[in-house]
Amino acid sequence: DDDSAKAFFKDCGEINKIRWLTDRESGDFKGCGFIEFYDTAGVDKAAGLNGNDCLGRAIRIDYAAAKKKDF
């Protein structure tokens, strides 16, 4: 949930947005999400937490690719 994510990343910087992936039909959590920080320093700190334990599970943290803009 958002509160757990905020607590886990509390030392990384201010979080702008959290988005969890869910199944379109059932609404069930897919086990993945995106956390957007206000600055890149927060992103780099968060990536340094890759493999750490969160809620009893080792989590994988990676950079998301920038979205391509359609013109």
C-alpha positions in Angstrom: 0.0 0.0 0.0 1.0 3.6 -0.3 1.9 4.0 3.4 4.2 1.0 3.3 5.9 2.3 0.2 6.3 5.8 1.7 7.8 4.3 4.9 10.2 2.1 2.9 11.4 5.1 0.7 11.3 7.7 3.4 15.1 8.4 3.3 15.1 8.7 -0.5 13.3 12.0 -1.0 9.8 13.3 -1.5 7.5 11.1 -3.5 5.4 12.7 -6.2 3.2 9.8 -7.2 2.7 6.1 -6.6 0.9 3.8 -9.1 0.2 0.1 -8.5 -0.4 -2.3 -11.4 -3.7 -4.2 -11.1 -5.5 -6.6 -13.3 -8.0 -4.8 -15.5 -10.8 -7.4 -14.9 -10.4 -8.4 -11.3 -8.6 -5.4 -9.9 -6.1 -7.7 -8.2 -2.6 -6.4 -7.5 -0.1 -7.7 -10.0 2.9 -7.4 -7.6 4.4 -4.3 -9.3 4.2 -0.6 -9.1 5.9 2.7 -10.0 7.1 5.4 -7.6 7.9 8.8 -9.0 10.1 11.1 -7.0 10.3 14.9 -7.4 14.0 14.8 -8.2 16.5 12.4 -9.7 18.6 12.2 -6.5 15.6 10.4 -4.9 15.4 8.0 -7.7 19.1 7.1 -7.4 18.8 6.6 -3.7 15.7 4.4 -4.2 17.5 2.3 -6.8 20.2 1.7 -4.2 17.6 -0.2 -2.1 17.3 -2.9 -4.7 17.2 -6.3 -3.0 16.3 -5.0 0.4 13.4 -6.5 2.5 10.0 -4.8 2.4 7.1 -6.4 4.2 9.0 -9.7 4.4 10.0 -9.9 0.7 13.1 -8.9 -1.1 12.1 -6.3 -3.7 13.5 -5.5 -7.1 14.0 -1.8 -7.9 14.9 -0.6 -11.4 14.7 2.5 -13.5 11.6 2.8 -15.7 12.2 3.9 -19.3 10.9 7.3 -20.3 7.6 7.3 -22.1 7.7 8.1 -25.8 5.5 11.0 -26.8 3.3 10.6 -29.8 3.0 13.6 -32.1 
